[in-house]
Every structure is written in C-alpha cells, then in structure tokens.
Amino acid sequence: MYILRNLLSCLLLTTSHIVVTVTAKTDREEEKNHPESLLFSEKSQQTQPSYLRKTNTDNTNSTVILHNFQLEEDEASYLDSVAERMRPRPLFVDSDSTKQFFHLHHMKSGGTSLSSWISCGLRRQAKITQQRITQYRLSECSYSTFQQCIKSPSHSCRKSIESSSVMTYCAPLAVTEIMDWNDADAITMMRHPVDRVWSMFRFQTKSCFKCNDLKTVYQDIADGNTSQYGTGVCLAQISNHLTRNLLTNLTVDDLTHADYNDMSEEQQVMNAIESIRYRFNVVGVLEQLNETIKQLSYTFPWIAEELQAESKDDDDDDDGNENGNENDGAKS
C-alpha cells in the first residue's frame, strides 16, 4: 500500500505540470526594449518554438488550444501570467543585484547537468562583462551542514546565500523562502517519478540501501524498520521526494525532523502543484529535453548556446568553481 500511495502521489504531480512547461508567448516589440544584459543572440531572438501555441480569439467561445488540451476562457488569464513569467529575463552583473535566480534541483532529474550549464553561462558572462557573478549551492546531501545552515541565522552559509546572485537549492522549495529568495527568478527540472526513483536506487544501492532490493526497502519503511538506513536523505529520496521538494509551507522544525508536517498526502500534492503552477519561470521536463533547452534559452538568454556579445577568443574550457568569476570563460 505504501508503494501505491508513493507512486500515485508522484504520478499526480507529474501530470499536473504539463501546461506550465509548454506555455509561453512572444511580444516582439517588448523584446527590443530589454537591457543589454539579456545578451540576446539572433538564435535566441527567434519566435517562440513551434510547440508553443495560442489560438482562436473568438470572444464568443474563446479557448486556448495547447498540445490538444482545450482550456476554458477562465484559464486564459493564468496562461497570460505564465507567459509573462517566461518572457526573457535579464541577469544583472552589478554587485548590488543579489538574489536574482535559483535552480531547484531534484536529484536524479538532470539537475547536475542543468547546474553545469548555468555555471557555464555565468563564467561566460563574467568574462564578457568583466564583472564578478557570485553563485552558491545549498544541498541536503551535505546533511549536517544543511541542518546547521537552516537552523542558525549566524551560520557562515547565510552570508554566502545573502550575497549571491545565483543559487542552486538541492532542498525543498520552502528553504528558498526561509532564505528570503521569494522574489528571485526560478527554474526546476522534473522527471517521471518512477524513473527517478529507480535511478536514485541504482545510484545509491550500496551506500544508502545496504544492497536490499527496492521492494524490501519500501516494506521496511512501511513497517518502521528503517534504522539500518541511517539518517540523512537516503529514504527521503525515494519517499515522495518530488512532492516534498516542492512544498512551500515547511518550517525549520519540519525540515529538521523526519515527520515533517501534519498535512495529508492529498494536501501535500496540491501544495506541490501550486508551486509548479505559480512559483517557477520555467519548469523543464527531462523526457522533453530539447523543448526544455529551447525554452530555458529563450527565457534566460545568458545561458543560451550563442550570444551576441560572445568573445571571439572564448575558446578555453576549464572546470571553474561555484563563484563563476573566472576570466577564462566557457562556451555554453
């Protein structure tokens, strides 16, 4: 029964984000007025990808047709708000422009590659502008440090988070609110939840799950026999992880205890769906990677493959670091 609830909750979450992922529109005149820091290339100034459509303006029976979904007129305002969020967004490079952009990373959902792509764009932009762009990462995988960081306002991590322009949060969305990143642009990458669980299980079969098969692990969770799996995030990664990561109403106490709140499973799923619908500028889907890359490149031109102002001598590639302030740069 536990397994069925887990998968049902995740599948409900997966089907809910389709509209957010593929919806946007273009205003060509407004694009021309964006600041130079958008770094548009000819490629990124193209019209919206062909999979984005808004049709039928008949006021008597107006509908929005999108990937064979027909949404009634009362959804039009929501689609407009999504389109507005997905318009090209600048990245300002002055030292006062902090808390601009974050990536909510779900493990085993393409997030590491996405973070590398973001870092590549930051290194390139730093070289072009000769300005330092600060980037920081907070992850539950560094469990002890993460716990100290969210519990203690005086922890050293808080200063780094406060002064960064770009963040990666491999942690629940609620942490971004605790850290006061509510107004930042945000993206995330989703993956089919069953595929994600299997990938996580194979990735950590020995270190997390003690070489037990997945059915045994879930039975141990249902029976409360979890001491052998230790603390940390191992079991959380296969227990409605996507849903938990998208919750916004977790307190510090919720985040530091296993029984993180008293919401029902249905309430948790609905809260996660609300986050997907209203919090992010772009919600990517790993199984629709090409479309996701196109949309991310449109909304955030500074990570696009080609830039107008890209340096001709930008041929070197290096490993870089999380501060994204190298002068060697890298092509995205």
BELHUSUL-V845821 format. One line per field, one symbol per residue. psi: psi as a letter, one per 20 degrees, with the letter a starting at -180 (. if undefined). burial: + if it has 24 or more other C-alpha atoms within 12 Angstrom, else -. A space follows every 50 residues. Layout:
# BELHUSUL-V845821
psi: ???
burial: ???
This chain:
# BELHUSUL-V845821
psi: gggggghgghhhggiijgghhjprrpohghhhjqrhihlprhgijrrqqi ippornjoihmpqppoljpoprhiihhghghghghjqpproqjqiinrlh pqooopqkkjhghghggghghggghhggikqpopqqpppihmggggghgh hoiiqhhgggghiqhpqpomrqhhhhhhjlkhjqqqrrprqphghggggg ghhkgghgjkjqrhggghhhghijmjhiiabbjghhijnlgggghjqikp rgggijqgnhrjqrhghgghggghgghihqgporphilgghggggghghn hijqhqqgjpphjmiqprhariikkqihrqq.
burial: -----++-++++++-+++++++++++----+----++++++--++--++- -+++--------++++---------+--+--++++++++++++----+++ +++++++++++--++++++++++++++++-+++++++++++----++-++ +-----++-++++++++++++++++++++-+--+++++++++++-+++-+ +--+---++----+--++--+-------+--+++++++++++++++++++ ++--++--------+--++++++-++++++++++++----++++++++++ +++++++-+++--+-------+++++++++++
